[in-house]
Amino acid sequence: MTEVIEMLMIILIVTLCFLMIPFSRKPSEVLEARRKFDIFVRLYEKPYRYDVREYDYRFQIFRTSLGKIRLLNERAQLVNDSALYGVTQYADLSDREFIGQHLADLLREGEPGAGGTTRSYQKYVIDSRSAEMKNDIIFSRAKRDLKLPSNLPLTVDWRNQGVITPVKNQGSCGACWAISVVDTIAALAAIKRTDRKLTDLCHERVVECAANGNAGCDGGDTCRLLQWLADENFRIGSAEMCPERNMATVPSTSNCTSTPPPAFAAGTNPSHVKQFTCQRYENEEHLMLHHLATKGPIVAAVNAISWKYYLGGVIQYHCESGYELLNHAVAIVGYELNATVPHYIVKNSWGARFGDHGYVKIAIGKNLCGIANRVSFIELA
């Protein structure tokens, strides 16, 4: 009888253990990551949804990204950084893939184009710099006193004036060098008009046509592009009448001439680049602010390696400013001096789903992300 009672007790205990498991255990880290990944794949319509091998490979990268995102946000809290990091459309890419696919399109003077030697920033991998991100090296490099002009408005946002075109998505085409320049020209042309009429321009044609060392979807240089536009008196046509509407089909090289077809010319922007600057303002960011307030948007080269997981807020740290690390081109469309953290309003070209509706906010006065290393002010004829 005693043995029967003991057996019943054992069965009861085991049964209770099994019944309690669903209520006492939290979902495992792997299961939670898998749930997030399933949502991520559907949200961004990833093509490997039904490819088991690729799906598992991307899931492992995604799990690594979750760990990096957690660390970035923890460090942000420690230094009172307002930037917020999380899952973006790039969370399933390795750092090397992200660099190669989205930050390998800004060529600079003396650097080979497609097929040439690997550029220095392509060798830069976030993992290799993680040790620096644990200390104050990045924070203290550029703590400068910003000379703020007293006669400038505290807030300038050209989007509110209706002169900024929609955010573009360069996709797999390395065209940030062209998009940033063309979108800025479109804004300046609208500002120049008495009626402020905005015309979105055909950056695809510029990607295809621009010579002077530029290489289409394989990369280019903002300053060399501006020089070519000025030398050729190239008038950029409207996006509405653009013959190359699909970035995926734009060739790397072309025999394109600067004269658009007659049907395309009807939508041509009457303005063209008269002159431009290509200068360093790392200790003179007040000049950038003055130009933004009085003239309009500007073009800047940046180091966007740390933007991989950016969701919003103002980037104040973790974004190195070395000239040799410049790897991306953007348009700056305004600033906010009255904010808790004064910042630039930066228009990116990774689609409206990236960051803050396609925009990035970068703190003013620290040359963060190298934003003041290579800046172009553009004047239209």
Beta strands, then each sheet from edge to edge (+ up, - down):
strand 1: 84-85
strand 2: 155-157
strand 3: 273-276
strand 4: 298-302
strand 5: 310-312
strand 6: 314-315
strand 7: 328-336
strand 8: 343-347
strand 9: 359-363
strand 10: 375-376
strand 11: 378-380
sheet 1: 1+ 5-
sheet 2: 2+ 7- 4+ 10-
sheet 3: 2+ 7- 8+ 9- 6-
sheet 4: 3+ 11-
end
